[in-house]
Amino acid sequence: MDITLTEEQAMIQDMARKFAEGELAPVAAQLDASKDYVLLQEKLQQLAELGFMGLNIRAEYGGTEAGVVAFSVAMTEIARACASTAVSMSVTNMVAEVIQAIGSEEQKAKYLPKICSGEYPAGSFCLSEAGAGSDPAGMRTRAVRDGDYWILNGTKMWITSAAYAGVFVVWAITDPERPKGKGISCFLVEAGTPGITIGKAEHKMGQHASATNPVIFEDCAVPANALIGELNDGYRIAVEELAGGRIGIGSLALGVGLAAMDYARQYMTEREQFGQTISRMQGPQWMMADAYTELEAARLLLMNAACLKEAGKPFMKQAAMAKLYATESANRACYTGLQLLGGVGYTQECPLERNTRDARVTSIYEGTSEIQRLIIARELLREV
């Protein structure tokens, strides 16, 4: 199997790297400390202008049409500099892909150009609830048909980019009489629709500059044509689209892990103890070697999943494997890097402190590591 990047993919990777180094890295610490959503939106707009908000979206809708592999490598480069920016980019691309995959022609023509161009700073994926995180089929948000409208009531939790999203993809129960998971539908709800309230931003451990808020729907009336996909087919849609989202979050985690280890590797060549740099000591060398080996394995798993998705082949198991391994290895890499720096790595003057906080949630959102293991086991047993 040839996994060498094509000329276009390599160009997108290089463009993402230059943007990350030139535009994001200089302000990443500021974004983390200030939670400056205005500055973040400026960076998201610049990414949209570069074509990074619709990397797998067809050109007729304003997308780049570069594919899943290009999306993965671009995500990794952006996350090397700023995980907060990267997660908004990942979710917005996922929202656009949902609309492209199951939206009507009218919905695609209406929303995709606004997402790809940056007219909408971001898109939000409203699935999780307080009692329905790893078990989305247990959601309680309801949508009731009333003439030419659907009336939504419920609260979604931990919604990325909610504070500045232009459109929300919202899941709600439309037939409570059906078996669990079988009566859920999906809706497109525009920001500013009466009945939507964006709750107070969560105070998070990491990824501070990315807004994460509850989204409350109180008698929120949306037109009948806001339904996206088939009625009562929403759970299947969520499961399929989350599989693609795992490639994005795995790629993000890889970028954070690489950033941490790249910083630590450079530090090893400068820090002296016992009359020599620690880069000459076998212990630190082995720590570095193990971390980079795991990150390279994560990259290959992500590339495999991305290639399968791009080719239109089944990829759920491979995406779960990639997400599980990339996020866990990124967390280990950050702690290894911090350990190599010693006391200085624990201070906020050093990016390792931010990297370590930012990496932690990657093994939780878009499906916890435990859920990935369940998916992998289910798919393996299905093959028997």
C-alpha positions as CSV (number, residue, x, y, z in Angstrom):
1,M,0.0,0.0,0.0
2,D,1.4,3.4,-1.0
3,I,0.6,6.0,1.6
4,T,2.9,8.7,0.1
5,L,1.0,12.0,0.0
6,T,-0.1,13.2,-3.4
7,E,1.2,16.6,-4.7
8,E,-2.1,18.2,-3.6
9,Q,-2.1,16.6,-0.2
10,A,1.5,17.6,0.4
11,M,0.7,21.2,-0.6
12,I,-2.2,21.3,1.8
13,Q,-0.1,19.9,4.6
14,D,2.6,22.5,3.9
15,M,0.0,25.3,3.8
16,A,-1.4,24.1,7.1
17,R,2.1,24.0,8.6
18,K,3.0,27.5,7.5
19,F,-0.3,28.9,8.8
20,A,0.2,27.1,12.1
21,E,3.7,28.3,12.5
22,G,3.1,31.9,11.3
23,E,-0.4,32.7,12.5
24,L,-1.3,30.3,15.4
25,A,1.9,29.5,17.3
26,P,2.5,33.2,18.1
27,V,-0.9,33.6,19.7
28,A,-1.6,30.1,21.1
29,A,-0.6,30.9,24.6
30,Q,-2.6,34.1,24.5
31,L,-5.7,32.3,23.3
32,D,-5.3,29.8,26.1
33,A,-4.9,32.4,28.8
34,S,-7.5,34.9,27.6
35,K,-10.1,32.7,26.1
36,D,-10.4,35.3,23.4
37,Y,-13.2,34.0,21.1
38,V,-12.9,37.1,18.9
39,L,-9.3,36.4,18.1
40,L,-10.1,32.7,17.6
41,Q,-12.8,33.6,15.1
42,E,-10.3,35.7,13.2
43,K,-8.1,32.6,12.9
44,L,-11.1,30.5,11.9
45,Q,-11.9,33.0,9.2
46,Q,-8.4,32.8,7.9
47,L,-8.6,29.0,7.8
48,A,-11.9,29.3,5.8
49,E,-10.2,31.6,3.3
50,L,-7.5,28.9,2.8
51,G,-10.2,26.3,2.2
52,F,-9.7,24.4,5.4
53,M,-13.4,24.5,6.5
54,G,-14.6,22.3,3.7
55,L,-11.6,20.0,2.9
56,N,-13.8,17.1,1.9
57,I,-16.7,19.2,0.5
58,R,-17.4,19.4,-3.3
59,A,-16.2,22.5,-5.1
60,E,-19.8,23.2,-6.3
61,Y,-20.6,24.1,-2.7
62,G,-17.5,26.1,-2.0
63,G,-15.4,23.2,-0.7
64,T,-11.8,22.3,-1.4
65,E,-12.6,18.8,-2.5
66,A,-9.2,17.6,-1.3
67,G,-10.4,14.5,0.6
68,V,-10.1,12.8,3.9
69,V,-6.3,12.3,3.9
70,A,-5.7,16.0,3.2
71,F,-8.1,16.8,6.1
72,S,-6.2,14.5,8.5
73,V,-2.7,15.9,7.7
74,A,-4.0,19.5,7.9
75,M,-5.6,18.8,11.2
76,T,-2.4,17.5,12.6
77,E,-0.4,20.5,11.5
78,I,-3.0,23.0,12.9
79,A,-3.1,21.1,16.2
80,R,0.7,21.3,16.6
81,A,0.2,25.0,17.2
82,C,-3.3,25.3,18.8
83,A,-5.6,22.5,19.8
84,S,-8.4,25.0,20.4
85,T,-8.4,26.2,16.8
86,A,-8.0,22.6,15.6
87,V,-11.1,21.3,17.4
88,S,-13.3,24.1,15.9
89,M,-11.9,23.2,12.5
90,S,-12.6,19.5,13.0
91,V,-16.2,19.9,14.2
92,T,-17.0,22.4,11.5
93,N,-15.7,20.1,8.8
94,M,-17.8,17.3,10.3
95,V,-20.9,19.4,10.3
96,A,-20.3,20.3,6.6
97,E,-19.8,16.6,5.8
98,V,-23.1,15.7,7.5
99,I,-25.0,18.2,5.4
100,Q,-23.2,17.1,2.2
101,A,-23.9,13.4,3.0
102,I,-27.6,13.5,3.8
103,G,-28.9,17.0,3.2
104,S,-31.3,18.0,0.5
105,E,-30.0,19.9,-2.5
106,E,-31.7,23.0,-1.0
107,Q,-30.0,22.5,2.3
108,K,-26.6,21.9,0.7
109,A,-26.9,25.0,-1.4
110,K,-28.0,27.1,1.5
111,Y,-25.5,26.0,4.3
112,L,-22.4,24.6,2.8
113,P,-21.1,27.8,1.0
114,K,-21.6,29.7,4.3
115,I,-19.6,27.2,6.2
116,C,-16.8,26.8,3.7
117,S,-16.4,30.6,3.1
118,G,-16.3,31.4,6.8
119,E,-19.6,33.4,6.7
120,Y,-20.5,31.0,9.5
121,P,-17.4,31.1,11.8
122,A,-18.2,27.5,12.8
123,G,-20.8,24.7,12.8
124,S,-21.8,22.8,15.9
125,F,-22.7,19.2,16.4
126,C,-25.5,18.9,19.0
127,L,-25.7,15.3,20.1
128,S,-24.6,14.8,23.7
129,E,-26.7,15.4,26.7
130,A,-26.1,15.3,30.5
131,G,-27.4,11.7,30.6
132,A,-26.6,10.7,27.0
133,G,-22.9,11.1,26.3
134,S,-21.4,7.6,25.5
135,D,-25.0,6.5,25.0
136,P,-26.5,9.0,22.6
137,A,-29.6,6.8,22.0
138,G,-30.6,7.7,25.6
139,M,-31.2,11.4,24.7
140,R,-34.3,13.2,25.9
141,T,-34.5,16.2,23.6
142,R,-37.8,16.0,21.8
143,A,-39.0,17.4,18.5
144,V,-42.8,17.4,18.0
145,R,-44.5,18.1,14.6
146,D,-46.9,21.1,14.8
147,G,-48.3,21.9,11.3
148,D,-45.4,23.2,9.1
149,Y,-43.0,23.3,12.0
150,W,-41.1,21.1,14.4
151,I,-41.0,22.2,18.0
152,L,-37.7,21.3,19.8
153,N,-37.3,21.1,23.6
154,G,-34.2,19.9,25.5
155,T,-30.7,20.7,26.4
156,K,-27.5,19.6,24.7
157,M,-24.2,19.6,26.6
158,W,-20.5,20.2,25.8
159,I,-21.2,21.7,22.4
160,T,-18.0,22.8,20.7
161,S,-18.1,26.3,19.1
162,A,-21.7,26.9,20.3
163,A,-21.0,30.5,21.2
164,Y,-20.2,31.5,17.6
165,A,-21.7,28.7,15.4
166,G,-23.8,29.7,12.4
167,V,-25.7,26.5,12.2
168,F,-26.4,23.6,14.6
169,V,-26.9,19.9,13.6
170,V,-29.4,18.8,16.3
171,W,-30.6,15.3,17.2
172,A,-34.0,14.8,18.9
173,I,-36.5,12.1,19.5
174,T,-39.4,12.3,17.0
175,D,-41.1,9.0,17.8
176,P,-40.9,8.1,21.5
177,E,-42.9,4.9,20.9
178,R,-40.2,3.3,18.8
179,P,-37.5,1.1,20.4
180,K,-34.5,3.0,21.9
181,G,-32.5,4.7,19.1
182,K,-35.0,4.0,16.4
183,G,-37.1,7.2,16.8
184,I,-34.4,9.8,16.6
185,S,-34.2,12.4,13.8
186,C,-31.8,15.1,12.8
187,F,-32.4,18.8,12.2
188,L,-30.5,21.9,10.9
189,V,-31.1,24.9,13.2
190,E,-29.7,28.3,12.5
191,A,-28.1,30.4,15.2
192,G,-30.4,33.1,16.4
193,T,-33.6,31.0,16.0
194,P,-36.1,32.0,18.7
195,G,-36.1,29.5,21.5
196,I,-32.3,28.8,21.4
197,T,-30.2,29.8,24.4
198,I,-26.5,29.4,24.6
199,G,-25.6,28.6,28.2
200,K,-22.6,29.7,30.2
201,A,-19.2,28.5,28.8
202,E,-17.7,25.5,30.6
203,H,-14.5,26.1,32.7
204,K,-12.3,23.4,31.2
205,M,-9.0,21.9,32.0
206,G,-7.7,22.5,28.5
207,Q,-8.5,23.8,25.0
208,H,-9.5,27.0,26.7
209,A,-10.0,29.2,23.6
210,S,-12.5,26.8,22.1
211,A,-16.0,27.7,23.4
212,T,-17.8,24.7,25.0
213,N,-21.4,25.5,26.1
214,P,-24.7,23.9,26.8
215,V,-27.4,24.7,24.1
216,I,-30.9,24.9,25.4
217,F,-34.0,24.5,23.2
218,E,-37.2,25.9,24.6
219,D,-40.2,25.6,22.3
220,C,-37.8,26.3,19.4
221,A,-39.8,26.2,16.2
222,V,-38.0,25.2,13.0
223,P,-39.7,24.8,9.6
224,A,-40.5,21.3,8.4
225,N,-37.7,21.5,5.8
226,A,-35.2,21.8,8.7
227,L,-35.3,18.0,9.0
228,I,-32.1,16.6,7.5
229,G,-32.1,13.0,6.2
230,E,-35.0,10.6,6.7
231,L,-37.4,10.9,9.6
232,N,-36.4,8.6,12.5
233,D,-33.1,7.8,10.9
234,G,-31.0,10.1,13.0
235,Y,-29.2,7.6,15.2
236,R,-27.7,5.8,12.2
237,I,-26.6,9.2,10.8
238,A,-24.9,10.1,14.1
239,V,-23.0,6.7,14.4
240,E,-21.7,7.0,10.8
241,E,-20.7,10.6,11.1
242,L,-19.0,10.1,14.4
243,A,-16.7,7.5,12.8
244,G,-15.4,10.2,10.4
245,G,-15.1,12.7,13.3
246,R,-12.8,10.2,15.1
247,I,-10.2,10.6,12.3
248,G,-10.3,14.4,12.9
249,I,-9.8,14.1,16.7
250,G,-7.2,11.4,16.3
251,S,-5.3,13.7,13.9
252,L,-5.6,16.6,16.4
253,A,-4.2,14.4,19.2
254,L,-1.3,13.4,17.0
255,G,-0.5,17.0,16.4
256,V,-0.5,17.9,20.1
257,G,1.7,14.9,20.9
258,L,4.2,15.7,18.2
259,A,4.4,19.3,19.4
260,A,5.1,18.2,22.9
261,M,7.8,15.8,21.8
262,D,9.4,18.2,19.3
263,Y,9.8,20.8,22.1
264,A,11.2,18.2,24.5
265,R,13.6,16.8,21.9
266,Q,15.1,20.3,21.3
267,Y,15.3,20.9,25.1
268,M,17.2,17.6,25.5
269,T,20.0,18.9,23.3
270,E,20.3,22.1,25.4
271,R,19.8,20.9,29.0
272,E,22.9,19.9,30.8
273,Q,23.2,17.6,33.9
274,F,26.2,15.8,35.3
275,G,28.4,17.6,32.8
276,Q,26.6,16.6,29.6
277,T,23.3,17.3,27.8
278,I,20.6,14.9,28.7
279,S,20.3,14.0,25.0
280,R,23.5,11.9,25.5
281,M,21.9,9.9,28.3
282,Q,20.4,6.5,27.5
283,G,17.3,6.9,29.7
284,P,16.0,10.1,28.1
285,Q,16.9,8.7,24.6
286,W,14.8,5.6,25.2
287,M,11.9,7.7,26.5
288,M,12.1,9.9,23.3
289,A,12.4,6.8,21.1
290,D,9.3,5.1,22.6
291,A,7.2,8.3,22.3
292,Y,8.0,8.9,18.7
293,T,7.5,5.3,17.8
294,E,4.0,5.4,19.2
295,L,3.2,8.6,17.5
296,E,4.4,7.2,14.1
297,A,2.2,4.1,14.7
298,A,-0.7,6.5,15.4
299,R,0.0,8.4,12.2
300,L,-0.1,5.2,10.2
301,L,-3.4,4.0,11.8
302,L,-4.9,7.4,11.0
303,M,-3.7,7.3,7.4
304,N,-5.2,3.8,7.0
305,A,-8.6,4.9,8.3
306,A,-8.5,8.1,6.2
307,C,-7.6,6.2,3.0
308,L,-10.4,3.7,3.5
309,K,-13.0,6.5,4.1
310,E,-11.7,8.4,1.1
311,A,-12.0,5.2,-1.1
312,G,-15.6,4.7,0.1
313,K,-14.8,1.5,2.0
314,P,-15.9,0.5,5.5
315,F,-13.7,2.2,8.0
316,M,-15.5,2.2,11.4
317,K,-13.2,-0.3,13.0
318,Q,-10.1,1.4,11.6
319,A,-11.3,4.8,12.7
320,A,-11.9,3.6,16.2
321,M,-8.5,2.0,16.4
322,A,-6.8,5.1,15.1
323,K,-8.7,7.4,17.5
324,L,-8.0,5.1,20.5
325,Y,-4.3,4.7,19.8
326,A,-3.6,8.3,18.7
327,T,-5.3,9.9,21.7
328,E,-3.8,7.5,24.2
329,S,-0.3,7.8,22.7
330,A,-0.6,11.6,22.5
331,N,-1.4,11.7,26.2
332,R,1.6,9.5,27.0
333,A,3.8,11.7,24.7
334,C,2.8,14.8,26.5
335,Y,3.6,13.4,29.9
336,T,6.9,11.9,28.6
337,G,7.8,15.3,27.2
338,L,6.9,17.0,30.4
339,Q,9.0,14.5,32.4
340,L,12.0,15.2,30.1
341,L,11.8,18.9,30.8
342,G,11.6,18.3,34.6
343,G,10.4,21.2,36.7
344,V,10.4,23.7,33.8
345,G,7.8,21.6,31.9
346,Y,5.3,22.1,34.8
347,T,5.4,25.9,34.5
348,Q,3.1,27.9,32.3
349,E,6.1,29.5,30.6
350,C,6.5,26.2,28.8
351,P,4.1,25.0,26.1
352,L,4.3,21.4,27.5
353,E,1.9,22.5,30.3
354,R,-0.7,23.6,27.7
355,N,-0.1,20.6,25.5
356,T,-0.7,18.2,28.4
357,R,-3.9,19.9,29.3
358,D,-5.1,20.1,25.7
359,A,-4.4,16.4,25.0
360,R,-6.3,15.0,27.9
361,V,-9.8,15.5,26.5
362,T,-9.0,13.8,23.2
363,S,-9.5,10.4,24.8
364,I,-12.9,11.6,26.0
365,Y,-14.7,13.5,23.3
366,E,-15.9,12.1,20.0
367,G,-16.2,8.8,21.9
368,T,-14.2,7.8,25.0
369,S,-11.3,5.3,24.7
370,E,-13.6,2.8,26.4
371,I,-16.3,3.2,23.7
372,Q,-13.6,2.9,21.0
373,R,-12.7,-0.5,22.5
374,L,-16.3,-1.6,22.5
375,I,-16.6,-0.6,18.8
376,I,-13.4,-2.4,17.9
377,A,-14.5,-5.6,19.8
378,R,-18.0,-5.5,18.2
379,E,-16.5,-5.1,14.7
380,L,-14.0,-7.9,15.3
381,L,-16.7,-10.3,16.5
382,R,-18.9,-9.4,13.6
383,E,-16.2,-10.6,11.3
384,V,-16.2,-14.1,12.8
